[in-house]
Structure formats: structure tokens, C-alpha cells
């Protein structure tokens, strides 16, 4: 618990979120247990999420919006070549439902404010 907010951290040795159903299962487990803030590492999310043409990022974002939960994705997003993905990350961070951050401490800070 940080600043009175519970945070769940998704950890896996491999990809934990391959589909929107995987994200929904994790989200459902967390919300059922009273946790609205979730942190995942970009390495644990399928690369298809970061290819906006697949629609997976939008599907997952919608699920978090529907359940009034927040997701922080930790990774190095500084070298992204795709203009559309850079714009998506910027807009997501601006709205605060799905955040793209570079550290666990930044995720915790943004999720609990």
C-alpha cells in the first residue's frame, strides 16, 4: 500500500498479457480484491500491444476505463520510431488511465496521486 492506495504488480518470467482477455483476467482478479492500480512491465506484454494497427492497446485501454482502474506500464519508451505510438503514449499519459513510465517509483507516484 502506498499513500493509502493498493497497487498490484504483474510479474512473470515471460509474456503475461498476450490478449485482451489476459488483461481482463488480471484486471478482474485485481478489482475483485479491491485493487484499482496495476503495474506491468513492457517485457510482460505482447509486442502486438505496441503495434497500434492490431487494436490490442485500444481494447486493453477500454477495459481499464470500463472498470475504472489504472495501468502503469514500465519500460524504456525513449527510442520509439512510430509517430502514432509516440502520440498514443503521450495522450495516454495525459489522461492518466494507462501510463507509460520508466520506473516502478514513477509508476507508484503517478498511480497514487
C-alpha positions as CSV (number, residue, x, y, z in Angstrom):
1,X,0.0,0.0,0.0
2,X,1.3,3.4,-1.0
3,X,-0.3,6.7,0.1
4,X,-3.4,4.7,1.0
5,X,-3.7,3.0,-2.4
6,X,-3.2,-0.6,-3.1
7,X,-1.1,-1.4,-6.2
8,X,-0.8,-4.8,-7.8
9,X,2.5,-5.6,-9.7
10,X,2.3,-8.1,-12.5
11,X,5.4,-10.2,-12.6
12,X,6.3,-13.0,-14.9
13,X,9.3,-14.7,-16.5
14,X,7.6,-14.4,-19.9
15,X,4.7,-12.6,-21.5
16,X,1.7,-12.4,-19.1
17,X,-0.6,-10.3,-21.4
18,X,-0.9,-11.8,-24.8
19,X,-4.6,-10.9,-25.4
20,X,-7.2,-8.5,-24.2
21,X,-8.7,-11.5,-22.3
22,X,-5.4,-11.9,-20.4
23,X,-5.6,-8.2,-19.4
24,X,-9.2,-8.6,-18.4
25,X,-8.4,-11.7,-16.3
26,X,-5.6,-9.8,-14.4
27,X,-7.8,-6.7,-14.1
28,X,-10.8,-8.8,-12.8
29,X,-8.6,-10.5,-10.2
30,X,-7.3,-7.2,-9.0
31,X,-10.6,-5.4,-8.9
32,X,-12.2,-8.3,-7.1
33,X,-9.6,-8.0,-4.5
34,X,-10.1,-4.2,-4.2
35,X,-7.1,-3.1,-6.2
36,X,-7.6,-0.5,-8.9
37,X,-4.0,0.3,-9.7
38,X,-1.9,-2.2,-11.6
39,X,1.7,-2.1,-12.8
40,X,3.1,-4.3,-15.6
41,X,6.5,-4.4,-17.3
42,X,6.6,-3.9,-21.0
43,X,8.5,-7.2,-21.3
44,X,5.5,-9.0,-19.9
45,X,3.2,-7.6,-22.6
46,X,3.0,-8.9,-26.1
47,X,4.7,-6.8,-28.7
48,X,1.4,-6.7,-30.6
49,X,0.2,-4.3,-27.9
50,X,2.7,-1.7,-29.1
51,X,1.7,-2.2,-32.8
52,X,-1.4,0.1,-32.8
53,X,-2.6,-1.4,-36.1
54,X,-3.6,-4.6,-34.1
55,X,-6.1,-2.7,-32.0
56,X,-4.9,-4.6,-28.9
57,X,-3.8,-1.4,-27.0
58,X,-7.2,0.2,-27.6
59,X,-9.0,-2.9,-26.4
60,X,-7.0,-3.1,-23.2
61,X,-7.3,0.6,-22.5
62,X,-11.1,0.3,-22.9
63,X,-11.2,-2.5,-20.3
64,X,-9.3,-0.3,-17.8
65,X,-11.7,2.6,-18.5
66,X,-14.7,0.4,-18.1
67,X,-13.6,-0.9,-14.7
68,X,-12.3,2.5,-13.5
69,X,-8.8,1.1,-13.0
70,X,-5.3,2.4,-13.9
71,X,-2.4,0.6,-15.5
72,X,1.2,1.7,-15.5
73,X,3.5,0.1,-18.0
74,X,7.2,0.2,-17.1
75,X,9.7,0.3,-19.9
76,X,12.1,2.3,-22.0
77,X,9.9,4.2,-24.5
78,X,12.5,6.8,-25.4
79,X,13.5,5.2,-28.7
80,X,10.1,4.6,-30.3
81,X,10.2,5.3,-34.0
82,X,6.4,5.2,-34.7
83,X,4.8,8.6,-34.6
84,X,1.4,7.1,-33.8
85,X,2.7,5.1,-30.9
86,X,4.5,8.1,-29.5
87,X,1.3,10.1,-29.8
88,X,-0.7,7.3,-28.1
89,X,1.8,7.2,-25.2
90,X,1.6,11.0,-24.9
91,X,-2.2,11.0,-24.9
92,X,-2.4,8.0,-22.5
93,X,-0.1,9.7,-20.0
94,X,-2.0,12.9,-20.3
95,X,-5.3,11.2,-19.5
96,X,-3.8,9.0,-16.8
97,X,-5.8,5.8,-17.3
98,X,-2.9,3.9,-18.8
99,X,0.5,5.4,-18.1
100,X,3.8,4.6,-19.7
101,X,6.7,5.2,-17.2
102,X,10.3,4.3,-16.9
103,X,10.5,3.1,-13.3
104,X,8.5,1.4,-10.5
105,X,8.9,4.5,-8.4
106,X,7.4,6.7,-11.1
107,X,4.5,4.3,-11.6
108,X,3.8,4.3,-7.8
109,X,4.0,8.1,-7.7
110,X,1.6,8.6,-10.6
111,X,-0.9,5.9,-9.6
112,X,-1.2,7.2,-6.0
113,X,-1.6,10.9,-6.6
